[in-house]
Amino acid sequence: MNLQNSYDRITFSLPHSMNLALDDLKDELQRTKSDIIKQAIEYFLRLQEERKLQQAIKLMAKEYENNEELTYLTVLDAATRWENYH
């Protein structure tokens, strides 16, 4: 079974005002509520993944700054590049 084409039906509650706004958006975009909600969730999941990556980058940057073994070759690379260009 192809999981990409497999769907689960879920039920959730929205504030009435949000549901009315979703109805208006559905009509404006000529799309289904399901499509709009799927797109919103996909967007939110991407944002969360980017946030996780940014946190990992910050942790790695701190480790890089504080670990001489990680920066040792950087000094050698910089010296080699300097010699190659001058």
GICOR-V522633 format. One line per field, one symbol per residue. ss: DSSP state (H for helix, E for strand, C for the rest). psi: psi as a letter, one per 20 degrees, with the letter a starting at -180 (. if undefined). A space follows every 10 residues. Layout:
ss->???
psi->???
This chain:
ss->CCHHHCCCCC CCCCCHHHHH HHHHHHHHHC CCHHHHHHHH HHHHHHHHHH HHHHHHHHHH HHHHHHCHHH HHHHHHHHHH HHHHHC
psi->pohhjpqqpq prqqqghhhg hhggggggil rqgggggggg ggggggghgh ggggghgggh gggghiohhh ighggggggg gghhi.
